[in-house]
C-alpha cells in the first residue's frame, strides 16, 4: 500500500509541476505579449528548434551510416506529406510508421 500511495503522490506532484511550467510563462509574460523581442522569438524559434531536432535525430545516421536509408526515406515521406496536406499529425505518424517498418523488417538497411 505504501508504494501505491507513493506513486500516486509522485504522479500528482509531477502533474502539478508540469501544469505550472506550462502556465507560468502565460501568467508572467501577458503584459509583454506585443514586445518585439517576443514576436521575433515566436516567429523564428519554432523553425530553429525543428532544425535542431532534425540534426539530433539524424546525427548518428549521418556519422555512422547505420539506419541512414530508413531515416532519409522517413524524412522524405514526412516532408512530402506535410507539403501536400499541411497536417503535422498525418506526416509525423506516417514518417514514424515508415521508419519503424523499414528498421524492423530490415528493408533499406
N, C-alpha and C positions, 0 to 999 in steps of 0.2 A: 504494500500500500504506500509506503514511503516513496518508493521510486515513481509510482504513478503521480503522486502529489508533486514531487519534484519536477517531473516532466511537464505537468500542467502549468506550474508556476513559471518554468523556463519558457514555455511557449507563450504564455501571457506577457512576460517581460519582453521577449523578443518581438512580439506583435506590437506592443506599445512603443518600443524603441523604433521600429520600422515606421510606424504611423507618424511619430514625432519627427523623424528625419525627413519624411515626405512633406509634412505640414509646415515646419518651421520656415523654410525659405519663402513660402507664400505669405506667412504672417509677418515676417520681419522685413520683407522687401516690397510690400504692397505700395508704399509711398514713392518708391523709386522705379515703378514699373515702366515709366516713359523715359528713363535715363538713357542717353545714347550708348553708354557702355553696355548696359543690359540688352539693349536692342541689337548691338553688334554681336555680343556673345550668343544671343538667341538665334541669330542668322547664321553665324559661321561655326559655332561649336558642334552642332549635330553632324555636319559632313566631315569635320576633322575627326570626331570620335569614330565615325564609320570607317574612315581610312585606317585609324589606329587598330580597330577591331579586325579589319581585313588583314593588316600586316601581322598581327598577333596570330590570327587563325592560320595563315599560310607560312609562317616563319619556318617551321620545321620541314614542311613540304618543299619549300624553295631551297633550303640549305642542304638537306639530305637527299632530296628526290623521292623519299618514301611517301606514298599516297599522293603524289603530285597530280597525276592524271584524274583521279576521282575528285580531288579538290578543285581543279580547274574546270572540270565538267559541271560540278555543282555550282561553282561561281558563275559560269556561263548561263546555266538554267535560271538562277536567281536574277541575273541581270536582264535576260531577255523577258522573262515573265513580268518582272517589275516594270520594264519599259512598256510592255504591251498593256498590262492591266492596272498598274499603279496600286496594287493590293499587296501590302507587305506580308500579310498572313499567308496568302497563296504562294508567293515567291519564296518565303523563308521555309515553309513546310515542304514545298516541292524540292528545293535545293537540299534540305536536310535529308529528306527521304531518298533522293537520288544518291547522295553521298553515302548514306548508311547501306543502301542496296549494293552499291559498287564495292564498298570496302568489305562487306560481309560475304559477298559472292566471289570476290577475288577478280572481278572483271576490271580491266584497265589498270591492273597493278603491274 
